[in-house]
Amino acid sequence: AAKPKLYYFDGRGRMESVRWLLAAAGVEYEEVLFQTAEDFKNLIKSGKLMYDQVPMVEMDGMSIVQTRAILKYIATKYNLYGKDLKERAIIDMYVEGMRDLNDMIMFFPFSLPEEKQKILNYILERATQRFFPVYEKALKDHGKNYLVGNQLSWADVQLLEVILMVEELKSDILSAFPKLQEFKARVSKLPNIQKFLQPGSPRKPQEDETTVEVVKKIFKL
Ligand SMILES: N[C@@H](CCC(=O)N[C@@H](CS(=O)(=O)O)C(=O)NCC(=O)O)C(=O)O
């Protein structure tokens, strides 16, 4: 079968979680990384973007848009979405919380210089007071290696992604979360994920000023 094809700009944004999930599933994919507003306009003209927006993933004969729809499709297809309705609900609760944190981090590079420190403090406070305690407790309570059903799921992949992104903002953020430290070490060593964490993988670097300017030009922000 043809490899999935990911259409996005050359950066993390909303697509990074898709890259992580496909990598964790051991699925190779191609990327169309556009650089200009012209490229994006041409993609819109192709008629493949249901809402004239990206992320868009071409796979299994579909042009899937809406990040959550893409992620759910992949999680279901590669058995990363729990074994039954209840496990799937727990995974959704974890993933949606992580997405709230993830979105704060995603928009952070676009915040005004004079607001950056305040927003950074808010992100770190939410990470350590609201979100990480939930996952630390879950791992502590059931004593298993993974968040749900003692097998790798979308929730584990999303958690590792967001842990690493918060650590880019504050490297010792996990100091009060021993279970999350163990979780990070363990899941980072899974072959598919370890490969994705190596240089040269499709994983994108932390968003910097240059990328912010490129994104503003592409999407005329
Ligand atoms: N709900 C959508 C939002 C997608 C979205 O806002 N995409 C932006 C690009 S980015 O924010 O993900 O970088 C876009 O295409 N903007 C162009 C437009 O909205 O006209 C999703 O989750 O996929």
PDBQT file of the ligand as one rigid body, heavy atoms in Angstrom, charges set to zero:
ROOT
HETATM    1  N1  LIG A 301      -9.440  22.353  13.617  1.00  0.00    +0.000 N 
HETATM    2  C1  LIG A 301      -8.412  22.280  12.603  1.00  0.00    +0.000 C 
HETATM    3  C2  LIG A 301      -7.642  23.578  12.566  1.00  0.00    +0.000 C 
HETATM    4  C3  LIG A 301      -6.651  23.593  11.434  1.00  0.00    +0.000 C 
HETATM    5  C4  LIG A 301      -5.985  24.944  11.232  1.00  0.00    +0.000 C 
HETATM    6  O1  LIG A 301      -6.349  25.974  11.847  1.00  0.00    +0.000 OA
HETATM    7  N2  LIG A 301      -4.975  24.931  10.352  1.00  0.00    +0.000 N 
HETATM    8  C5  LIG A 301      -4.282  26.143   9.972  1.00  0.00    +0.000 C 
HETATM    9  C6  LIG A 301      -2.790  25.873   9.866  1.00  0.00    +0.000 C 
HETATM   10  S1  LIG A 301      -2.073  25.567  11.421  1.00  0.00    +0.000 S 
HETATM   11  O2  LIG A 301      -2.724  26.462  12.418  1.00  0.00    +0.000 OA
HETATM   12  O3  LIG A 301      -2.368  24.157  11.774  1.00  0.00    +0.000 OA
HETATM   13  O4  LIG A 301      -0.664  25.817  11.300  1.00  0.00    +0.000 OA
HETATM   14  C7  LIG A 301      -4.753  26.569   8.604  1.00  0.00    +0.000 C 
HETATM   15  O5  LIG A 301      -4.863  25.739   7.706  1.00  0.00    +0.000 OA
HETATM   16  N3  LIG A 301      -4.988  27.885   8.460  1.00  0.00    +0.000 N 
HETATM   17  C8  LIG A 301      -5.395  28.405   7.177  1.00  0.00    +0.000 C 
HETATM   18  C9  LIG A 301      -6.811  28.907   7.262  1.00  0.00    +0.000 C 
HETATM   19  O6  LIG A 301      -7.468  28.615   8.291  1.00  0.00    +0.000 OA
HETATM   20  O7  LIG A 301      -7.236  29.586   6.311  1.00  0.00    +0.000 OA
HETATM   21  C10 LIG A 301      -7.504  21.085  12.897  1.00  0.00    +0.000 C 
HETATM   22  O8  LIG A 301      -7.457  20.672  14.063  1.00  0.00    +0.000 OA
HETATM   23  O9  LIG A 301      -6.898  20.527  11.974  1.00  0.00    +0.000 OA
ENDROOT
TORSDOF 0
